[in-house]
Amino acid sequence: MSDASSASTSSEEEIRLPGCDVEIPPMGLGTWAWGDRRTWGMDGYDHSYDRETIREAYQRSVEKGVTFLDTAEAYGSGESERIIGGLLEADPANRDRIVIATKFMPFPWKLAVKSGIREALGTSLKRLGLPFVHLYQIHGPTSLRSAEALADALAAVREAGLVRAVGVSNYSEREMRTIHAALASHGIPLATNQIEYSLLRTMPERNGLLAACAELGVKVLAYSPIGQGRLTGKYSAGHPPPGRRGFSDFPMAEVAPIVEELRRIGRRHGEKNPSQVALNWVISKGAIPIPGAKNREQADENAGALGWRLSEDEMRSLDSLGKYGRRRLIHRVWQHG
């Protein structure tokens, strides 16, 4: 048996979020692009997708078992949540299968955190057409209020039955440990930390953040797991990603050797494409990637990352090429690091 075939697996186990009975698949679906014009170009520079192609992406994802959708009140100024609400309303047969995560944007001027979170969550629930969300996250460590104040507010909405689990996003190890302790005083576990993590940003494993998550029992959700498209093989130095895709923004000439290795490894696994190998690398690291999908084809591509595993040799080869990552000035107070 070859090294590659011995690393494959025929099924995927669901992952239980800490502190509740919610289970999610080993890969989710990120919906930042749904309704977003500024970065992703919906109803703007990118004419390749619209609400109909999004519907097809949603349907195909669910068919493939990718039933965990991640959104936020900030995505398209709420349009992503509205789109998801419409999809759920039109799909009653699968409504109970879908796990929804959304986020509260902690702008510094939102000083009344307890009432602010309750109000923001209520608005999100209206857009989603849901009585509760499975996971509610603080979108970033930008609030001027203490971790204790945020924990009090999260505990209140959880006690009210409006959320099943609570998490954070873009938190460093220190910030995560602080709010983990604050939530523990309410008897509530910190379920997740959603971070940028990919072969173009291996910082979380090298700076100890992944190890801290494992120590505390916090599940890692990996956004931009294919580097905002840079690891798909669709782009090159002469044809870089369009729009304002500020994460993982290495020149494509520097990304090319990684993509070539992803191609080489993919050929050993039944012609997997670079994005599928890159997503499998994230899964093999113990994180839960949440790639986006604008259409049926991209949803199919995402699902092709499931049901098999990279070998140890292949992981080492990709590890040797992975970028540590860097923080642009605009993200300095936003991204973990």
N, C-alpha and C positions, 0 to 999 in steps of 0.2 A: 504493500500500500504506500502511495506517495506521501510525502510530508504534507502536501496541501490537502489531500483527501482525508487524511487522518485528523485534520483540524476542523473538518466540516461538522455541522450538526443539523439535524432534520427538523428540529422544533425549537421554539423560543418560549421560555418561561416568563410569565408576567411578574412584575415587580410591585411589591406592596409599599405604598407610601407610609412612612412612620407615623404611628399614632392614630391610624384609622383603618377602615377596611377597603380603601380604594386601591385598586390594582391597575397598573398601566403596562402597556407593551414596552419592549426594550428600545423602541424608537417612537418618537412622537412626530407631530406635524406642526411646524412653526408657521404662524399666519401673519407675520409682520407685513408681508407684501400685499395682503388682501386689503385693498382700499387705500394703500399708501401711494401717494403721487411723488413726494419729494425724493425719496431714496430709490424706490422700486419702479416708479413711472407709470402706475396704473392710471388710466385716463390721461396719460401724458406721453412721455417719450417711448414707452414700451407698449406697442399696439398688439403684442402677441398674446395678451391675456386680458380677460374681462370677467364679469360675473358668471358667464356661462362656462368658461374654461375652469374657473375656480370650483364651480359645482362639480365638474367632471373630476377635478383633482380630489375633492372631498370624497366623492363616491368611490373612486378607485382606491383611495387610501383605506377607507373603511372595509372594502372588499378584501384588501390585503391584510387586514388586522391591525392597521395603524389607526387606533381609535382614540388617541390622546392628542388633543388640540391645545396649543398654547397661544394665547393672545394677550392683549393689554389695552387699557383704556386709551393709551397714547398712540396705538397703531391706527394711523389714518384718522386721528381725532375721534376714535370710537367706531369708525366704519368697519374695521375688522370684526369687532364684536357684533355689529349689526348684520354683517354678512353671515357670520356663524349662526346667529339667531334665526335668520331666514332659512339656512340650510337645515337646521334642526327641526324647524316647523314643518318643512316640506318632507321630512324623513322620519315620520313617527315610528316606523318599524325598528330603526336603529337608535332612536333617541336615548334609550336607557343604556346603550352600550358605550356611548361617547363620554369620555372624561374630559372636562374642561378646566383649564387653568387660565387665570387672568391676573392682572397686576394693578397695583395702586402706584401712581406717580407721585413721589414724595417731594414735590417742589418745596424749596426752603420757606416760601411764604405761607405754606399750609401749616400754621402753628397749632390750630385746633385739630390735633391728629385724631382723637377718638371720634368726634363727630364727622371729621373730614373723611376718614376711612369708611365709616358707616354710610355716608352720603354717596361717596364715589362707588362703593360696592353696590349700593342700591341702583345707581344709574347703570352700572355694568350689567347687573342682572336683568334690568328692563330691556337693554339692547339685546342681550342673549336670549331673553324669553325664558329664563330659568328661575326656580325658587332658591337655588344655591349653586355655588361652584365647588368643584372638588378640591381645587388648590388655589389659594390666594396668596400673591407674592408682593413684597415691597420691591419696587422696580429698581431701586438703587440706593446707595448710602448717602443721599443728599439732604435728608431731613435735618432741620436744626433742632428737632426734638430728640430726646434721649432714646436709647434702645428700650429702656423700661416703659416709656410712654408709647412707643410703637407696639411693644409686646402687650401692654394693657389693651390697646385698641384691637389688635388681632385676636386676643383672648375673648373680647366682647362679641365680635362677630362670629367667632367659632361657637361660643356658648349660645348665641342666638340661632344657631343652626343654619347660618348663611354660608358657611364654608366647612369643608371636611378636614382640610389640612392647610397649614400655612408654611410659606417659604420666603426666601429672599432672592435677589438677583444682583449680580455685580458686586457682591460683598467679598472683601479680602478675608484672610484667615482671622485677623484680629477682630474685624467688624462682625464676622460670623460667630466667633466665640462669644462675643459680648451679647448679641441678641439671642443666641442659643441659651445662654445662662438666664437672660431675662424671661424668656418663654418658659424655661424649666421651673421658674418660681410659680408659674400658673399650672404646672403639671402638663405643659404642652410641648411636644417635641418639635424641633425645627425640621421640617420634612425635606426641603430642597434648597439648593443654592444654584441658581441658573447663571452660568458663566460662559464667556467666549472660550471655546476649547476646540482645537483642531490641530492638524499638522502644521499650520501656520501660526499657531499660538499654543505652544506646549508649556508656557509659563506656569499654569496651575499645578502641573505635576512636578516641575522643577523647583518651585518656591515653597512647596509643602502644603498647598491648599487642598489638593486631592487627598493627601494623607490625613489632613485634619478632618475633611468630610467623612472619610472612612472611620476615623476614630470616634467621631460624634454620631455616626449613624445617619448622616445627611446625604440624601441622594443628589447626584450631580446631573443637572440638565445642561447639555452643551448646545449653545446657540452658535450660529455661523460655523457649523461643523465641516462645511466644504468651502470655507473662506469666502463667503458671499459669491460663490460661483467660480472662484479662482482654481479650485481643485477638480473641476468637472472635465477639463480637457477641451472645453468650448472656446477658451480664450488664449491669447498669445501676446507677445510683446507688441505686435502690430495691431492687435485687436483686443484691447483690455476690456474689462467689464465696464458697462456704461453707468451713468448716474453717479450718485454720491455714496458709494459703498465704502465707507471709511474704515471698516474693520478689516483686519488681515491685509492691509493695503501694501503688500510687497510688490515691487515691479514684477511683471510676468516673467521677465528673463530669469529672475531668481526663483520663481515658482516652477519653472519648466522641468528642472531635474526631479523634483518631487512627483510631478504629474507623470513623467516618463516611467518612474519606478512604480507608480500606481498602475499604469498600463501593463507593465511587465508582470506584476503580481496578478493582476486581473485575468490575464491570459491563462494563468495556471488554475484558475477557479471557474472555468467554463465561460470565458470571455466576459467577465465582470468589467464594468467601465470604471474609470478613475474615481468618480464620486462614490460608487458603491464600495470600493476598497477603502476610501477615506472614511466613510461612515462606519464600516466594519472595524476599522482601527479604533475609533472612538468607543464603540460598543465593547471591544475587546479590552479596553482600558477600564471598564466598569462604569462608564458614564452613559447617559441616555441622550443621544443626539436628537435634535428637533429641527431637521432641515425643512425648508419651505418647499412648496409645490404650487406652481401657477396653472398647471394643466395636468391632464391624465398621464402624459408621457413622463413628466417629472415625478409624479406619484409612483408610477411603475418603477422608475429608476431607484427611488428611495427604497421601495420595498425589496429590491434586489440585494440590498445590504443584509437582509435577514436570512436565517436558516443555514448559515455556514460561519466558519471562523478562520481568521488568518493563523498561520503557524507561528511558532516562537521565532523562527529564523526570519520570517517575513516581517514580524513586528519589530525585530531588532534592526532590520534593514531600513524600515520607515522611520524608526526612532532616530537613526543616525542622520537622517536628512531633515527632520522636523525643525522648524524655526522656533526660537524661544518666544518671539513676538515682541512687539513694542507698543508703547502708548503714545498716541498723538496728544498734543497739548489739549485739544478739545475734550478728550476723554480722560484727562488726568484724574479728575475727582469722580469719574464714573466707573471705569473698569477696575476690577480687582487687580492687585499686584503688590 
